[in-house]
Amino acid sequence: MSKYGRTWRTGLAVVMAVAGAVALPAGHAVAEKNSVELRDDFNGDGYADLAVAAPQATVDGKTNAGYVAVVYGSADGLKTSTKQVFSQNTAGVPGAAETDDRFGSELTTADLDRDGYTDLVVGVGGEDTASGGTNSGSVQAVWGGPQGLSGGSSLVTGRSVEGAYGGLGSHGSLTVGDVDGDGATDLVAVENYWKLRVVKGPFGRDGVTNGGEQTVLDDSDPRFLDLATGDVNGDGIDDVVGTMNDGDEYDARRITYWKGTPDGLAQGVWLTDTDGDRLQGGESLDLGDVDADGYDDIVVGRHDGHDSDLLTPIPKGGRVAYIPGGANGPAAEKATYLNQDSPGVPGAAELDDDFGADVSVADVDGDGYADVSAGVPGEDFDGVDGTGAVVVLRGGAGGLTGTGATVFSQNTEGVPGTAENRDQFGRATRLLDGNGDGRAELVVGAPGENAGAGSVWVLRSTASGITPTGSFTFGAGTLGTVAANARLGSGFAY
């Protein structure tokens, strides 16, 4: 999920003329927010904005060309009236919409050019490039500014590719952060499944950087599942965490930690328990300060709950792992695990529930502790198969806990829609504060909704946590896009 710890910054609301959308409300003063940077703010108004991917969408008749939809935050939260839709057919975006390009196969955000506005970073995992050939992939930027996102540049392209889905910018292969502590955002991407390519910022608006590159190799022949960036050891330099499996050994998973240093990323370290056995990874990963001790913690979702051939069996239905950060990096020996049979966690662990299919970390109730949303897209209700749900787990001084956990689905009173077979509500989740009140709202993707068209839900937050009251949903009808097989809500920018 290409995730990276978030903070706030002060700004002023502006009038934004959006392509294909109405303008944002006229400016007004925004309250001070902790005097630090908000990294999801494309137009600099002080409110976090949402980017959602539909990489399988048809664009101008080209199947799997893909698009990214953006909804801007405001004092009233995320507002679909301020929507934008970007594809490679959008003016200023490099390339052209082509079959199987998968624009939006990965998303993240960063102020790449240090102009004070967040930019949207887009993976195009199926792009054909001159340097790498067919499906070698690319990473592009759509630039932020006072009027919102506009224009774009190619940042980096794949050099070669092994297999149809190994292209640079493919799902789970992209993150950003300042991994050398020089104040500029660096781009970290997986190339050819198994190596990290670090492109050092800052970037110009032409996409060019003079910072150089670093390649980080792992001799175990890994296949990356997800990447995230944050300060796990509290030294002020961003670290990178990855989950992966070993080559064709799908179940031989692990979690690797690369410490950020003034010279870039140090050699990766596998996280192991007190017996020296490696901790098993998963498909989804995010970082955040769950116990509010000043260090980013690692949260890993593993939705595959079938039998494991390793020392640590995986609970049926999936699980979420919590690994606290500290001055010496991840405290792997203190790892704890939650699933739907854990005390306080709603539901019951069942095969194919996919608990932990996607995780996101942020504070939903404003108590200073980061909480976790865990997607359960395989959850069944009353004979309806794979309709899906999301469980919100609470953070506290003792770390992640099932106590006080809540669950939401289309069967929850106040949530729009009807639970149907294979909606996959919760396949993607995002905790994001769109109204600047210090509490993150819950955003949920259901790519199976409406026979694969996909939709997105937004649930509000209160001092008691997430509430279904006032929730809303949007899809192709709101965005003006092609619905058929688009699978909107497959992923969100982090």
N, C-alpha and C positions, 0 to 999 in steps of 0.2 A: 503494500500500500504506500510505499514511499512517504513515510511520515516523519514529522519533525516537530519538536516542541514549539508551542505558540506562546506569545506574549502580546501585550497591548501597546498602542500608541495613540496619542491625541491627534485629532484632525478636525477639519471643518467639512460639513456637508456641502456638496456642489451640485449644480444642475448638470445632468449628464444626458446628452442626446445619444440614445442607444440604437444601433442599426436594427431595424425590425422591431422596435419596442418604443414605448413612451418614455419621456424624460423623467429623471428622478426629481423629487420635490426640491424646491429652492432651499438654499443653504440656511443652516442654523448652527448655533454653537453646540459642540458636543462636550459632555462632562469629561474632566480629567480621568484617565484610566491608568493608574499605576506608573505612568511616565516611561513605559517601555513599548516596544514595537509590536504592532498587530500585523501578522505576516500573511493574512488572507484578504487584505484590503486593497483591491485593485484600483479604486478611485480616490483613496486617501481621505475618505469622509469619517474615519474612525469606527466603522462597522465592518465586521467580517462578511465576506462574500462567499458564495457557494459555486463550485464548478462540478458538474456531473457528466459522466462519460456515457456515450452510446457507440462504442467502437464497431459494433456489428450493423450499424444503421445504413440504410440505403440513402445515398446523396446523388441527386440528378441521375438516377437510374443505375448507379454503380453500387452493387451490393458489398457490404462490409467495408465501405469507404470510411464511415465513421464521422461523428461530430461530437462537440463538447458544448453543453448548455451552461450558461452562467446566470445566476440569480443574485441580485445585489441586496446587501443588508441595509437596514434603516433603523430609526428609533422604534419602529413598529415590527422589526424583525425582517426576515427574508420576504421579498415582495416579487411575485412573478410578473408584475407590471413592468419590471425593469429587466426583463430577460434579454439575453443575447444568445445567439447560436453561431458557433464557429465550425467551419470545415476547411478543407484545403481549397474549396472554391470561394472562400471569403476573401474579399479584397485585402491584399497585404500579407496574407498567410502564404508561406512558401508552398510550391507544388500545385497539384491539381487533384481533385477527388478521383480516385481510381479504385477499381475492384480490389478488395482484400488489403488495402493500405492500413486499415484499422487505426485511423486517427483518433486519439484518445485511449489507446490501449494502456497507457499509464499517464497519471496526472500528478503534478505537485506544484508548489508555488514558492516564489522567492523574489526578492528585489535584486535581480541579477545585475542591473546597471547602476545601482546605488543612487537612484534619483528620488527615493522616498516613496515610490509606488510599487506595490507588489505586482509581479509579472506571473503569467500562467505558463507553466512548463508542460509540454505535451509530448508524449511518446507516440511515434507512428511506427509501430512494430513491424508492419508489412511493407514499408516503403522500399522501393528499388532505388539504389544509389549508384553513382558512378564509381565510388571507392570500394564498395562491397558487393555490388551485384544484386540479384533478385532476393527480396525479403531481408536485406541486410539491416534495414531499419534506420530511423533517425530520431533526433530529439529537437523540438522546435520551441520557440518562445512566442507568446502573444503579449505585447507590451502594455503595462498599466500606465495610467495617467489621470489627470483631473477629470477627464470625460469618460473614464473607464477604459476597458481593454480595446486596443486597436492596433493594426499592423502586426508584423511578425518577422522573425528571422529564423534561419536554421542555425542551431548551436553546434551540433555534432552529428556525424553520420557513422553508420556501422562500417567496419573495415572488411568484414567477411561474415558469413553466416553458416551455421550447421543446423539444418532442419528448417522447416517452414515457420516455426514460431520462435526462433532464436534471435530475431533481429533486435538491434539496439532500440530501447524504448518499449519493449514488450511488457506485459503485465508482471508486476512484482520485481521490476528490474531498474528502478529509478528512484533516487532521492537527492536531496540538496542539503547543504550545510557548510559552515565555515570550519573545515577539518584541519586547517593549519593556523587558525587564530589570527589571520592578518586583516580581518574585518570585511573581507569579500566573500560572497557566496560561491561555493564550489559545487560542481555537478558530479554526482557519483552514479554510474550506470553499469549494468552487467552487460558484458559483451561475450557473445558465443556461449551463453549459459554459465560459464565457469570462471570468468575473471572480472575483477572490478577495474573500471576505467575512471579515473578521477581527472576531470577537466577543471583547472583552477581559474577562478574569477579574479577581478570583475569582468563582465561581458559588456561589449559595446552594443549599441542598438543595431549594428550590422551583424551581431552574433559572434563577433570575433573577440577572442581573449588572448592576451600575451602572457598569461600566467603559467603556461606549460601544462604538462600532463603527468600523471603517475599511474602506473599499472600495478595492481596488487594481485598476486597469483596465489593459488591454493593447490597443493600437489595431490589433493584427495579426489580430484575430478568431480567437483560439486555441481549441483543443479540448483540454482537459487530459486526460492519460493517467495521471499519478500525482503525488503530493505527498509530501514528507518534510521533517522539521525537525531541526536540529542546529546546533552551533556550528562553522561552517566556518572562520571567521576568528579564533577563539580569544579574542574580546573579552568573553565571559561572557554575551552576549545571543544567543538562538536566531535562526538564519536559516531561511529557507524555500527549498527547491529544488523545481522542478516540471519535468515533461516534458510536451510537448504537440505537436500538429501545427496547421497553419494552416487553419482552416475546412474546406473540402472538399478541400484538398490533403493527402491522407492521408500521403503520404511526406515532406512538407515539415516534418520534425520538428526540434525544438530542445530545449535545456535552458536554463531561466531561473533566475537566482539573485536572491532578494530579501534584502538585508541587514537584519537586525534592528537597530533603534536605539531610544533612549529615547522617540522619538515614534512607534514602530511600524515597519512595514515600509517600507523605501525603495523607490524605483522599481526595477522589475526590470531585470536586465542579461542579455542573451543571452550564453552562453559561446561564444567563438570561438577558433580556433587561431591560430598565428603568422601565417598568411596572411589573417586576418580572416574566414575562412569559419566559419560557425556549426557547432558540434558537433551531430551528430544525436542526438536523444533516443531513448527507447524506452518500452516499456509498463510497466516495473517500475523501482523506484527505492528505494535505502536509503542511509543515511549511517552512518559509523563510522570509527574511527581505525585504518585498515589498516596504516599505517607507524609507528604509535606515536610521532608527533611532537607530540601534544597538540592537533592540529586534526582535526575531522571531515572525512573524505574522501567523495566522491560516487561511488556505484556504480550504474550504469544497465544494465538488461538489455533488449536488443532482440531479441525472438524472431522477428520477421518477417525472414527471410533472403532474400527475393526481390529481384530487381534494383531498384536505386535510380536515380532520375533526377537525383540531386544529385551534388555533387562527390565525396562520400565514398561509394563503393560499400559495401554491407553484405555481409559474408561469408555464404555460403549456410548455412542452418541456424541463424542467429542469433549474437549475440555479447554480451559483457559489457564495458562501458567502465569504466575507473578514472580518476578525476580527483582529484588530491590537493588538500586544503585548505591554507591558509597564512594568514599575517598579513594579506595583502591580499585574502583570499577564495579562491575556486577558482582553481587554477593550470591553466587550461584548455589552455595550450600544452604541458603535460606529460601530457596524456591518453594512456593506453595501452589496448589492446584485446586481449581473449582470445576465442577460439572453440575448437571442437573440433579444429581443425587446428593450434592453437598448441602449441609444445613442452611436453610433460608433461601436457596435458589429455587425459583418457581419451576414446576414441571417435574418430569421424571426422565432419567437417562434412557434413551432408546436408540437402537441402531438406526443410522441414517438420519438422525435429527440434525446433524451438522452444527452442533453447539460450538461457537467460536469460529464460524466460517469467516467472519470479519470482525475485527476489534478496533475500537477507537477510544482514546483516552482524553478526558477533559472534565472539568468541574461542573456538574449539572445543577448543584444547589447553592453554590457560593460559599461553602464552608471552608474553602482553602485546600481541600483534598481532591485530587483528580479521581474521577469515577471512570467506569469502563462500560461501553456498550458492546454486547456480544451477539452477533447475528445467529439465529437458529433457523435457517431457511428451509430445513427439511421437516420442521415440526408439523404434526398432523392434528387436526381438530375435528371431532365428531364425524369421522369417516372421510374427511377431506384431506387428501394426501399432499404433503409438501407445500402447504399454504404458507408456512413460515411465521416467525416471531422474532422479537428482539428482547433480550434480557439486559437490564441495566444493573451492574454490580457497583457497590459502594466502596470508596476508598476511605481510609482512616489512618490513625497513628500506627496501627498494627499492620497496615498494608491492605490488600484487597480482601473483601469479605462477602459472604452470601447474605449476611444480616441486612435487612432492609432492601433487598433486591426486588425489582419490579419487572413485569413482563408486559409487552405490548404486541398486538397483532391487529389484523382487520376484524377480528371478533371482539376487540376491546371497545366498549361503549365510548362514543365520541370520536373514534378513528374512522375516517371515511372509507367506503368500499365494503366489499364482501369477500370473505375468505373463500378461495377457489383452489382447485387442484393445481399444484405446481406453479403457484404465484411466485414462490421463493422470496417472500417478504423477509428482509434481513440478510439477503445475499451480500449486500454492502451496507455499512453503517457509517455515520459521521456525526461526531459531537462538535458543534460549532456555535459560537455566540453571535448571532446575527443582529441583535438589538443592543449590544454593548452594556448589558446589565450585570456582567460578571458571572452569568450562568449560561452554560452551553445548552442549546436546543438539540434534540435528537432528529437526525435526518436519516431516512431509511430508503434503500433502493429495493425494488421488487422487479427484477428483469423479466420474470415470467408472466407478469400481469398482462391481461388482455391478449392471451395467446402469443406471448413473446414480444409484445410491443414495449412493455416495461413502463413503470411509473415511479415517482418519488413522493415520499411523505415527509412532512415537517411537523414535529410535535414540540410544543412549547415547554419552557422550564419555569419552575417556581422555586421558592425557598425550601420546598419539600421535595424537589426533584422534578422529573419529567411528568407532564400531565397530558392526557389526550384532549383536554378542553382547548378549543380553538385550533386544533390541528387541521392541516389541509394537504391536498395532494395535487400534483400536476404531471402531465404527460405530453404526448405528441400533439394533442389538440391545443394545449396552451402554447407550446413552442412553435407550432406551425411546421412540424417536421413529418417525415414519412413514418408511419407507425409500424408497419409490417416487419416483424422480426428484428426490430431495432434494439431490443433489450436495454432500453434506457434504465439507468440505475445500476449498471454493472460495476461501477466504481465511482469514487469521489476524489477530488484533489485534497492532498494533505500537505 
